[in-house]
């Protein structure tokens, strides 16, 4: 795990100085971004699907109590059980009780961001269980005792050489002469290790991308098939999820599924889309004997009645992370929570409190996250709300600067005078690059940035001159 004693600025500094990390992150613009763009272009009705998806989620959230009850009734009718957890500790205790009741020793875990949110794996290990992450990316970060650095690609911060070293270090029972040069080699080796875990697991735990209220069905989307093995081979299947994952019916779910993979990985659909409804029935050859769904709140109902309620539409595609210039340069660990990037800057202060108070300030407000979000979530607007709440905590210097700025902005003549005086000086200092570094706060800011040459005149003064010139031409 990241050192929680480090503050956000320290984590940012380390991320920018880490050349290995910068190399790993360089694949994001040419990978996720390009693939999403191509996938969207290949779907003519993408915008119509997006509009419909927003309607579906808004309707569901407005009637959440109804759909929660409907989902619980459907799960019970299929032979399963639903457990509601207000806080992370409540969810952990529920899962622990289920595992103890089944004398569990080995637990196979599929990928779950809600599981990461409550730090489930470490909790299970502390309680004496062997808990194994079966998603390849999650397995890699478990070997390194780290948090995921991305919500859909947990190990995007690792290079091929990082993975090679970790596998040689962890898999000491395998031949030292084996090849570990290609992604196929890594997958083959992980399969050798994890297959035994799948076959011997007492309990399987997965997340859920969606919950269908009408039928009590949980849905997971994966590209590795590990989720299917985690939930079908053990005798007990536990779904750890959150209440905003509810969708009314299958028809509505298909709309969201068509958006999810295209926005996340640029695929028309993931390799595996798995629907689970209750435990196995009489005559079924495979499947769990018990089916439990643990639904976490953890502050989400508070969001429903707040300025942040639209955040509950999020389907965790990760598009906002992939297109964010801040995330592209820092990676996920600099944020210090399991939800990085723009979506994390909105969610993390709600879920993790003061530990994440600086994250809404980790944005250039370029608006790309708004543009690419398939659920049309106004992320920058909500980050601004958090900034307004936390402005008084930014320190004496920042508060003084903001008060001076506000004072100038309220006095147009004084503001314009200040611009006329300061812009030529700033433009000259910009040409003398070394001098700019002596400006207050500029040294650390410019260390990893190159400023374009500043204009010598303000936009307003140029606009007034142009309008005056046009007026004179019209009079002539």
N, C-alpha and C positions, 0 to 999 in steps of 0.2 A: 504494500500500500504506500501511497505518497506520504511524505512526512507532513503531518498536520500542523507541526510547529512552524512550517514555512508559510509566509503570507503569499498572497496572490502575485505581488510584484516579484518576489524571489522566484516563484515557480515560472513566471514569464521569462525572467532573465535566464534561468537554466535552460528552458526550452529553446530560446533563440540562440543560445551558445552551443547547443547540442547538435553537432554536424551530422551525427548518425540519424537523429530524429528528423532533421531537415531533409535528409536524403529519403527517408521513408515517406514523409509527407508529400514529397514531390509528385507522387503518383495520383494524388487526389484530383487535380484539375484535368489530367489526361485520362483518368479512369472514370470515376463516378460522374463527374460533370458532363463529359462528352457523351457517355452512354445514356444518361438521363435525357439529354437534349435530343439524341437520335430516337430514343423510345417515344418521347412526347411527339416528335414530328411525324412518327409513323402511325400515330393514333389521332385521326382527324377530330374525333369528338372528345378529346382530352378535357377541354374547357367545360363542355356540357357535363361530363362525368364529375368534374370538380365541383361545379355548381350543385349538382344533385347530391354529392357526398356531404357538402356543407349543410344542405337541407336535412339530410338523414341524421347527422350528428346533432344538429341543433334541436331537432324534434326529440331525439332520444334523451338528450340532457335535460330538456324541459319537462320530460315525463320519466325521469330516472327512477323514482320510487316505484312507479308502475312496472317498468321493465325489470327492475331488480326482483320484485316479487314474482313476476312471470317466469324469469329465469330460474329462480329457486324452486318454484313449483314443478317446472319441466325437468330439472335435474333430479329431484326426488322421485318423480314419476318414472324416470329411467333407471332408478336404483342407486343413484349417487347421493352425495351430501354437499351442502353449501355451508361455508363458515365465513362469517363477517368479522373483519379485524379493523378496529379503529386506528390503532397505532402499529408501528413495526414490531414492537415487542409482543403484541397480541398475536400477530401473524406467526411469529417465530414459535411462540408457545403452542399454538394450534398444530403446527407442523411437527413439532417435537412430540406432542401427545400422540399424533397419528403414527409416527415412526416407532415410538415406544410400544404402542398397542400391538404393533405387528412385529415386534422383536427385531427391528431392522438393524443391520450392521453396515451394509454397503448401499449407498444411494447414488443412482445415476441421474445427473442433472442435465436437462436441456437448457438452451439459452433463455434467460429471463431477465429483462431489465428491472422488473419489480423485485426479483430475487436479489439483484445487485443493490437496489435501493435500500433493502432491509439487511444487507450484508449476510445473506442466508448461508453461503458456503462456509464462511468463517464461524458462524454460530454452530452449524452442524459439527464442524471439526472440534470445536471447544466442548461440545456435548459428547464426544467420543465416537461419532460416526465417521466412516470413510465416505466422503462426498467427492465425487469425481465429475468435473465438467466434461461434457461429451461433445459440445461444439468445438471445432478445431481452434478457433480464435480464443474462445473462453478457456480451453485446455492450456493453451500457450501462456495466457496471463496467469492462470492458476499456478503453473510451474514457476512463474516469476514472482508470485505473490503480489500482483498488481491489480489495479482497477482496470476495467475496459477503457480504452481511449476513444471509442466511437460506439454509438448505440447499435449499429448493424455490422461493423467490422472491428471487433474488440481489439485486435492486434495490428491495426493499421500502422501503428508507430514502430513496428519491428521490421528490420531488414531480413533478407534471407540468411545472412551470416548470423544474426541474432538467434534465429530459430535453430540453425544448425548447432550452435554452441549449446543452447538449452536442451536440445534432444540428446546430444552426446553426454551432457552432464546428468540428465534425469534417467535415461534409459540404459543403465549400466549393465543390464542383463542381456542386451543385444550385442551382436558382433561389432567389434571396433572397426572392422574392414568394410562395413556397409556403406553404400552410397547415400549421401544426403546433399544432392546438388540441385534438385528440381522440386517444384511444388508436388509433383506426383510422388517423389520419394518421401516427402514429409507426410503426405496423406497416407501412404502405405504403412509407414512406421506407426503413425498415430492409430491406425486401424488395428494393428497388431496388439497394441496396448489396451485399447478401449473395448475391443470385442469381448475380452474376458469380463470386463466390468458390466457390459450390457447383459451378458448371460447369467451373471451371478448376483445382480442387484436385487435387493429386497424391495426397494421403493424407487419409483421413478418420479422425478419432479420436472415439470415443464412450465413455461409461461403460457401466455395466450395472446395472439394478435387481436382476436375478436371473440366475443361471447354472443351467441345467438339466443335471444330471449325466448323466442317461440318454441325452440326445441331443447334448450338446455345444452347446446353444443359449444365446445371450445375449439378454436381453430389456431393452428400454428403453421407458419410458412417458413421453410428451411431449404437450403440447397445441399445439405449433406445427408439427410435422412436420420440424423442422430436423434431428433425429436421423436420420430416414430418408434425407434428402438427403445428409447428411454421410457415411453409410456405404454408400450405393448408387451414387453417382456417381463417386467417386474409384476408382482401380484397386486401391488398398490400403486395407483397413479394419483399424484397430487398436482393440481394446477394452481400456481401462485400468480395472481393477476390483480387488476385494479378495476374499480367500478366504471370508469369511463370507457372501457373496452366493449361495453354492451352495444349491440345492434339489434333492431327489432326482428328481422327475419332473414332467410337465405337470399332473397332477391336484393335486399339492401346491402348485404355483405358482398355480393359479387361486384357491386359498384366500387366499394372500397378496395377490394382485392385487385381490381384492374388498375387502380391508381398506385397502390402500395409498391409493387415490384418495379414498375416503371420509374417511380420517383426514387426508389432506394438504390437499385442495382442496374437499372436500365434494361431489365428483362420484361417480356410480356407477362410472364408469370414465373414464380419460383419453381425449382425442380420438384419440390414436395409441398403440397397444400393439404393438410391433414385435418379432418373433422372427427372429433371425439364426442360421443354422446353416451355417457354412463359407463358402467363396467360391462364386461363381456356377458352375453346372453347365453341361454341354453342352446347348445349346438355350435357356438362359436369355437373355432380352433385356437384362437389367440385372443389376448386382451387381458386387462387387469381384472382382478376379482373385486377390487374396491376403487371407487372414483370419488375424489374429493376436490372441491373447488374452494380455494381460500381467496376471498375478495378483500383487498386492502383499500382503506380510505386514505389515511395519512395526509389529511388536509385538503383533499380533493373536494369534499362537500363545501368547505369554506370558499373555494374558488368559484363554486356555482353562483354565488350571490355577489361576486366581486367584479372588479374591472378586468380580472384575468380569466373569466369563465370561458372565453373562446379558446384558451390554451387546452382545454379538455377535448377539443376536436382532434388533437394531435394523434396521428397513427404511427408515429415513431419510424418514419421512413429515412430520416437522416439527411434529407436534401438540404435543409438549412445549414447543417454543419458543413457539408461538402462545398457549398457555394460561399461560405463565410470567409472573407480574407483574414480575419483574426484567427479562426480555427485552422485555416490552411497553414498558418505560420507557427502556431503554438501546439497543435495537437490537443488531445483531450485531457491529459494529465495536468496540464497547467491550470485547468479550471478547478481541480481539487475535489470534484464530485463526480458521481457516475453519469450525470446528465450534463455534457459539455455543449458548447456552441450556443447559438441563439435560443434554441428551445430550452437548454439547460439554464441559460441566464434568466429565463422567466420562471421555470419550475423550481430550480434549486433553492432560491431564497424562501419559497413556500415550504419545501420539504425539509431543508437542513438549516434554516434560520441564519444566524449571524455568520456561520462558517462560509456562506455563499453570498454575503451582502455586496461584495465587490463585482460579482459577475455581470450584473446589468450594465456596468460601465465598460465591459470588454466588448465594445462594438463600435464600428465606424459609422453606423447608421446609414450605410450605403443602400440598404433596402433590398438587397438581393435575396435575403431569406424570405421576405414577403412575396417576392416575385415567384419563387420556385416552390413555395409551400402548396401542396395539392389541396390542403384543407383551408387555404386562404386565411391563415391565422395572422393577424397584424402584430408580428413579433416586436417590431421596433416601437410600436405604440405602447406595448406592455412593458418593454424594457424601460421606456421613458417614465412610466408610472412608478416602477421600482426606483429609478433614479431620483424622482421627486421625493419618495419616501426616505431615501437614504442620503439626501443631499447634505443634511446637517451633520452627518457622520464622516464627511470627507476631509475633515481637518481644518485648522484655523486658516492656513494659507489659501486653500481652495475656496473656503467661504468668503474670504476677503476679495479674492479675484472675481468670484461670481457677483458679489455685491457691487464692485466697481463696474463690472460689465452691465449689470442691471441699471445702475445709475446712469451710465452713458446711453444705453438703449432707450431710456425714457426721456432723453434730452437730445432731440435730433440735431440741433445746431452744434452742441458740444461734441456729439458723436462724429459728425462730419468733420469738424475741426481736428479732432483726434486722428481721424483717418488721414487727412491731408498731411498732417505732421509725421505720422508714424510709418505710412506705407513707403515713401521714398527711402527712409532709413532702413526699414526691414528688407526692402528689395536690394539695396546696396549691400547689407550684411549677408543676404542670401548668396550674392555673387562671391563674397569672401567666405566660403563655406566654414572655415574654422571659427570665424567670429560668431556665427549663428549658435554655436555650441555654448556660448557664454550667456545666452538669453536664459531667463529663469525657467528651469525645468526642461530645457532643450537638450542638454547633454545626453541624458539617458534616452530621450525620445528619438533623437537623430542617430543614435548608435546603429540602429538597424533599419533606418529609413533614409531615402534621398528626397529632399524637397525640390519641387519644380521652382523655377525663378518666380518670385512674387511680383505681382503687378505694382506699378508705381502709382496707379490711380484706382479709386474704388469703382465698382460697377455703377453705383448711383451717379457719380460725377460724369462718367462716360455716357450714361443713359440721358442725363439732363442735357449734355452737350449735343447729343444726337437729336433729341426731341426739339431743341432750340433751332438746330440747323434745318430740320425738316419744316418747322414752322416758318422760318425765314424764306425757304424755297417756295412754299405754298403762297406766301404773301407776294412774292415777286411774280 
